[in-house]
Amino acid sequence: MSFISAHVLDSVHGCPAQGIDVTLLTGDGRTIATATTDEDGRVGELGPDTLESGHYRIVFATEPYFAGRGMETFYPFVSVDFTAREEQGHYHVPLLLSPFAYSTYRGS
């Protein structure tokens, strides 16, 4: 199991957001891994099995997703910065998305 996973839900259409490119970066901007959300809006494997404790960023490429639905968006991407602790074992980062708002939280 990957140390990081993610999930995107389209709150406008009430469904998973399939086809969003997701990038995991170090705190200083180096790319660790990339993936694309599946038909359930999930990325189950985003990076290695473990990460050192530190600051990380997940970037969700939201503009192509909304453009593919004929919608404009205020947020061309959503960047979520977080602190991971190696001893925690796993982090899940959900994103609730609409063209003009988003929210995120630490999932389980």
N, C-alpha and C positions, 0 to 999 in steps of 0.2 A: 504494500500500500504506500502511496506517495505521502510525503509529509504534509503536502498542501493539496486541497481540492477546492472546487468552486461550483456555484450553481447560480444561474440567472433566470429570473422569472419576469416576464413581460406583464406588468400590472395593468396596462391598457387593454390588452387582449385576453388577459386571464389565462396565460399559457406559458410553458417553458420557452425560453428564447434560444432557439437552435441556430447554430452557425456564427456565433460571436467568437472572434479571435481573442484569446486570453494570453497575456504574457506575464511571467513571474520574473521580477528583477531584484537584485540586491539593493540595499539602501543607497548605494552610490551609482545605481543605474546600469549595472552589468546584467545582461540577460542570462537567466538560469534555464528557463524552459518556456515553450509556447505550446498551445493547444487550441482546439476549437470546441465550443459546446456541442453536445450531441442532441438527439431528438428530445431528450428530457431536460435540456438546458444545463447539463452537467459536464464538468471536467473532473473526472475521478483521479487522474494521474497528471499532476502538474509539478514536475521536478523530481528530485531524488527522494529516497526513503527517509533521509534525515537532512537537516540543515543546522548549521551552527546557530546559537542564540544571536539575535541581532535584529536589525531593521530590514524590512522587505516591502516590496510594492507589487501589487497586481494591477495590470492595466487591461481594461475591457474595451475593445474597439466597438463602440456602440453606433457610430454614424453609419457604417455600411449596413448594419442590421436594420435600422429605421429607413434608410434610403431604399432598401429592398422591399419595403412595405409602402413606399410612396409617401413617407412621412419625413418632415424635417425634425431635427433635434437640436436642442440648445447645447448638449454635451456630446462632442464628437468622440470622446472617450471618457471613461470613468477610471480614476486612479485611486486605489485604496492602499494607503500606507499602514503598516502594522508592525508590531514587535512580536517576534516568535521566540519562544524559549525551547531549547533543544530537548529538555526533559519532559515537555508536554506531549510529545509523540505524534500529534496530528492537529492540523488546523483546517477548518472548513470556512470558506468565505462566501456567503450568499450575497447576491445583489438583487434588489427589487427595483425594476427599471420602468420608467416612462420617458417620453421625449423631453419633458421639462422638469423632471425630478427623479431622484433615486435615493435609496437608503441601503445600508449594509449593516451587518452585525457579525459577531463571532458565532458561527454555527457549531454544531456538534457532529 
